[in-house]
C-alpha cells in the first residue's frame, strides 16, 4: 500500500484508509464481531489510517477501534496505525459551544474510548462556518496539543470556502472534505492551496454514499435508520453528506455511466477510489466498509489512464456540475 505524509502531522498514512461511521451502527445494525473483522481485514490489506468521530454510535465506533488497537498491539501488529477522530457534535451546533473546556471534556472521552493517552489527530466536526474564523477556537486546539491530549488537529468541512479559511491557519494539520468523481469543486482551489501550505487532504464520502459502488438502481430502498433514507433532503444534517448532494435518480443514472469507465478487471468503487488517489494533493481517502470483503476490495487500486480521468470530468460537467458545483 502506498504511503503519503498526512500534511503537518508529519506521519505517513496509507493512501486508502477506512472510514468508520458505519461501525457506529448509524447506517443500520453492525454486530461487534463483524465490525472488528472489517477493521482487521483493512489493516491486513495495508490500511494504516482509520477515521472516526465521538458521535458515531455515541462513541461505539471509537470503542470498537480501541478494542481493535489493543488486540493488534497485543499481537505485535499495531505499529504505524493512525486514528483520527472528531469533536464538536456532542452539543448543539452553536459557535459558543466550541470552548476549551468542552474540547478537553470531549477529547478526554475519546481518549478513554480509544484506550490511548494521546490522540493522533482530532478534527473539528463540520462546525458552523463562523467557527473557522475564531481565534479563540484555534487557540483552544493549540492548547490541546500543548497539554498532550492530541498530537495534532485538523478540520472536517462542508464547503470549499471553509477549507480555504482553515488552510490559512498555521496549526491546522489536515482538512477533511468531500471529494469524489461526483464532487469536483475541491480541485479548483482547495487541493492546490493545501498542497502549497503543506496541509494534508483527507477525502471523505468517496463513493457518494454508495452511488459509485455501482450497486444501486432507482428502485433500491434503504432502511429507515439509514441516512440515505432520512437525509436526502438535508433535514437531519447537511444534504451534501448524502449522495454528495445529488438527487438519487440523477445519481443512479450518472453512476451507470461511470461504471462503464472502469478499466478491465476493476469495479466502480475501485475506479472511484483510484481517481481520488490520483488527484494532486490528496493524502488519503476513507471509504467505509461493512464487510471484510469490501475492506479488502477497497484496498485494491490501480492506475487510471489520462483518457479515463478526462472522461470522469466530462461526465461530471455534463450531468452534475450545474446541479451541485456552486453549492459546496
ZIUR-V464672 format. One record per residue. N is the residue number from 0. RES is the residue in three letters. NEAR is the number of other C-alpha atoms within 12 Angstrom. Layout:
# ZIUR-V464672
n=N res=RES near=NEAR
n=N res=RES near=NEAR
This chain:
# ZIUR-V464672
n=0 res=UNK near=25
n=1 res=UNK near=25
n=2 res=UNK near=24
n=3 res=UNK near=29
n=4 res=UNK near=28
n=5 res=UNK near=41
n=6 res=UNK near=35
n=7 res=UNK near=30
n=8 res=UNK near=32
n=9 res=UNK near=21
n=10 res=UNK near=27
n=11 res=UNK near=26
n=12 res=UNK near=38
n=13 res=UNK near=33
n=14 res=UNK near=40
n=15 res=UNK near=48
n=16 res=UNK near=49
n=17 res=UNK near=52
n=18 res=UNK near=43
n=19 res=UNK near=45
n=20 res=UNK near=40
n=21 res=UNK near=39
n=22 res=UNK near=40
n=23 res=UNK near=35
n=24 res=UNK near=28
n=25 res=UNK near=27
n=26 res=UNK near=28
n=27 res=UNK near=20
n=28 res=UNK near=21
n=29 res=UNK near=25
n=30 res=UNK near=19
n=31 res=UNK near=23
n=32 res=UNK near=19
n=33 res=UNK near=24
n=34 res=UNK near=36
n=35 res=UNK near=34
n=36 res=UNK near=28
n=37 res=UNK near=36
n=38 res=UNK near=47
n=39 res=UNK near=35
n=40 res=UNK near=29
n=41 res=UNK near=39
n=42 res=UNK near=35
n=43 res=UNK near=22
n=44 res=UNK near=28
n=45 res=UNK near=32
n=46 res=UNK near=41
n=47 res=UNK near=41
n=48 res=UNK near=46
n=49 res=UNK near=49
n=50 res=UNK near=46
n=51 res=UNK near=48
n=52 res=UNK near=46
n=53 res=UNK near=40
n=54 res=UNK near=31
n=55 res=UNK near=31
n=56 res=UNK near=25
n=57 res=UNK near=25
n=58 res=UNK near=33
n=59 res=UNK near=33
n=60 res=UNK near=40
n=61 res=UNK near=44
n=62 res=UNK near=34
n=63 res=UNK near=42
n=64 res=UNK near=48
n=65 res=UNK near=33
n=66 res=UNK near=27
n=67 res=UNK near=34
n=68 res=UNK near=32
n=69 res=UNK near=23
n=70 res=UNK near=20
n=71 res=UNK near=23
n=72 res=UNK near=17
n=73 res=UNK near=12
n=74 res=UNK near=12
n=75 res=UNK near=12
n=76 res=UNK near=18
n=77 res=UNK near=25
n=78 res=UNK near=21
n=79 res=UNK near=22
n=80 res=UNK near=36
n=81 res=UNK near=37
n=82 res=UNK near=49
n=83 res=UNK near=49
n=84 res=UNK near=48
n=85 res=UNK near=43
n=86 res=UNK near=44
n=87 res=UNK near=38
n=88 res=UNK near=29
n=89 res=UNK near=27
n=90 res=UNK near=21
n=91 res=UNK near=12
n=92 res=UNK near=20
n=93 res=UNK near=17
n=94 res=UNK near=23
n=95 res=UNK near=19
n=96 res=UNK near=23
n=97 res=UNK near=35
n=98 res=UNK near=27
n=99 res=UNK near=27
n=100 res=UNK near=19
n=101 res=UNK near=23
n=102 res=UNK near=38
n=103 res=UNK near=29
n=104 res=UNK near=22
n=105 res=UNK near=37
n=106 res=UNK near=45
n=107 res=UNK near=28
n=108 res=UNK near=30
n=109 res=UNK near=43
n=110 res=UNK near=33
n=111 res=UNK near=24
n=112 res=UNK near=33
n=113 res=UNK near=34
n=114 res=UNK near=24
n=115 res=UNK near=28
n=116 res=UNK near=19
n=117 res=UNK near=30
n=118 res=UNK near=40
n=119 res=UNK near=38
n=120 res=UNK near=47
n=121 res=UNK near=45
n=122 res=UNK near=44
n=123 res=UNK near=47
n=124 res=UNK near=37
n=125 res=UNK near=36
n=126 res=UNK near=35
n=127 res=UNK near=28
n=128 res=UNK near=25
n=129 res=UNK near=21
n=130 res=UNK near=31
n=131 res=UNK near=36
n=132 res=UNK near=22
n=133 res=UNK near=21
n=134 res=UNK near=20
n=135 res=UNK near=21
n=136 res=UNK near=33
n=137 res=UNK near=31
n=138 res=UNK near=24
n=139 res=UNK near=27
n=140 res=UNK near=42
n=141 res=UNK near=28
n=142 res=UNK near=23
n=143 res=UNK near=33
n=144 res=UNK near=29
n=145 res=UNK near=17
n=146 res=UNK near=20
n=147 res=UNK near=23
n=148 res=UNK near=31
n=149 res=UNK near=36
n=150 res=UNK near=33
n=151 res=UNK near=41
n=152 res=UNK near=49
n=153 res=UNK near=44
n=154 res=UNK near=47
n=155 res=UNK near=47
n=156 res=UNK near=41
n=157 res=UNK near=38
n=158 res=UNK near=37
n=159 res=UNK near=34
n=160 res=UNK near=26
n=161 res=UNK near=30
n=162 res=UNK near=43
n=163 res=UNK near=35
n=164 res=UNK near=27
n=165 res=UNK near=44
n=166 res=UNK near=39
n=167 res=UNK near=27
n=168 res=UNK near=31
n=169 res=UNK near=23
n=170 res=UNK near=33
n=171 res=UNK near=40
n=172 res=UNK near=44
n=173 res=UNK near=48
n=174 res=UNK near=58
n=175 res=UNK near=51
n=176 res=UNK near=48
n=177 res=UNK near=44
n=178 res=UNK near=49
n=179 res=UNK near=46
n=180 res=UNK near=52
n=181 res=UNK near=50
n=182 res=UNK near=48
n=183 res=UNK near=38
n=184 res=UNK near=32
n=185 res=UNK near=40
n=186 res=UNK near=30
n=187 res=UNK near=21
n=188 res=UNK near=22
n=189 res=UNK near=41
n=190 res=UNK near=37
n=191 res=UNK near=24
n=192 res=UNK near=29
n=193 res=UNK near=38
n=194 res=UNK near=28
n=195 res=UNK near=19
n=196 res=UNK near=25
n=197 res=UNK near=29
n=198 res=UNK near=39
n=199 res=UNK near=46
n=200 res=UNK near=50
n=201 res=UNK near=51
n=202 res=UNK near=50
n=203 res=UNK near=45
n=204 res=UNK near=44
n=205 res=UNK near=46
n=206 res=UNK near=43
n=207 res=UNK near=41
n=208 res=UNK near=46
n=209 res=UNK near=37
n=210 res=UNK near=39
n=211 res=UNK near=41
n=212 res=UNK near=37
n=213 res=UNK near=31
n=214 res=UNK near=23
n=215 res=UNK near=28
n=216 res=UNK near=21
n=217 res=UNK near=19
n=218 res=UNK near=10
n=219 res=UNK near=16
n=220 res=UNK near=16
n=221 res=UNK near=21
n=222 res=UNK near=16
n=223 res=UNK near=15
n=224 res=UNK near=17
n=225 res=UNK near=22
n=226 res=UNK near=30
n=227 res=UNK near=35
n=228 res=UNK near=25
n=229 res=UNK near=22
n=230 res=UNK near=28
n=231 res=UNK near=27
n=232 res=UNK near=21
n=233 res=UNK near=20
n=234 res=UNK near=15
n=235 res=UNK near=17
n=236 res=UNK near=22
n=237 res=UNK near=25
n=238 res=UNK near=29
n=239 res=UNK near=37
n=240 res=UNK near=37
n=241 res=UNK near=36
n=242 res=UNK near=42
n=243 res=UNK near=44
n=244 res=UNK near=37
n=245 res=UNK near=36
n=246 res=UNK near=30
n=247 res=UNK near=32
n=248 res=UNK near=20
n=249 res=UNK near=25
n=250 res=UNK near=38
n=251 res=UNK near=30
n=252 res=UNK near=26
n=253 res=UNK near=36
n=254 res=UNK near=41
n=255 res=UNK near=25
n=256 res=UNK near=25
n=257 res=UNK near=38
n=258 res=UNK near=31
n=259 res=UNK near=24
n=260 res=UNK near=34
n=261 res=UNK near=33
n=262 res=UNK near=25
n=263 res=UNK near=16
n=264 res=UNK near=16
n=265 res=UNK near=25
n=266 res=UNK near=29
n=267 res=UNK near=37
n=268 res=UNK near=43
n=269 res=UNK near=40
n=270 res=UNK near=40
n=271 res=UNK near=49
n=272 res=UNK near=45
n=273 res=UNK near=40
n=274 res=UNK near=44
n=275 res=UNK near=44
n=276 res=UNK near=40
n=277 res=UNK near=31
n=278 res=UNK near=32
n=279 res=UNK near=24
n=280 res=UNK near=35
n=281 res=UNK near=46
n=282 res=UNK near=43
n=283 res=UNK near=49
n=284 res=UNK near=49
n=285 res=UNK near=48
n=286 res=UNK near=47
n=287 res=UNK near=43
n=288 res=UNK near=41
n=289 res=UNK near=36
n=290 res=UNK near=27
n=291 res=UNK near=25
n=292 res=UNK near=21
n=293 res=UNK near=25
n=294 res=UNK near=37
n=295 res=UNK near=31
n=296 res=UNK near=34
n=297 res=UNK near=43
n=298 res=UNK near=39
n=299 res=UNK near=28
n=300 res=UNK near=32
n=301 res=UNK near=28
n=302 res=UNK near=23
n=303 res=UNK near=26
n=304 res=UNK near=18
n=305 res=UNK near=15
n=306 res=UNK near=15
n=307 res=UNK near=25
n=308 res=UNK near=27
n=309 res=UNK near=17
n=310 res=UNK near=22
n=311 res=UNK near=37
n=312 res=UNK near=25
n=313 res=UNK near=21
n=314 res=UNK near=28
n=315 res=UNK near=30
n=316 res=UNK near=21
n=317 res=UNK near=18
n=318 res=UNK near=28
n=319 res=UNK near=32
n=320 res=UNK near=25
n=321 res=UNK near=17
n=322 res=UNK near=21
n=323 res=UNK near=26
n=324 res=UNK near=26
n=325 res=UNK near=18
n=326 res=UNK near=22
n=327 res=UNK near=29
